[in-house]
Amino acid sequence: MRLIYFILGAGVGAPLRYLIDKFFRAKYKFPVGILIVNTVGSFVLGITQLNFFVMGFCGAFTTWSAFMLDVDQNLQNRKQVTLNIILTFALSIAAITAGLAVN
């Protein structure tokens, strides 16, 4: 049963991440969508008791690989890469801290 919850969570998280990222990439050069999903996913992890649905959802919704791909593809734009790294880490840490405080 745990595996089913995990799969269901991932089945919701991955398409939602894709749609959010696609929406924001059409509007901005900066990877706003990935920044949003990583921040929101961190907050969700903070406010919830870990269960297999949440682990599946957050694991598929948040994305280290897309974040690193954005960093790698924009290495020539050091300001953007630096801002992306700082914002991703700072906002994700702040979000999980806020989520834990709410919980």
Secondary structure, 3 states (H helix, E strand, C coil): CHHHHHHHHHHHHHHHHHHHHHHHHCCCCCCHHHHHHHHHHHHHHHHCCCCHHHHHHHHHHCCHHHHHHHHHHCCCCHHHHHHHHHHHHHHHHHHHHHHHHHC
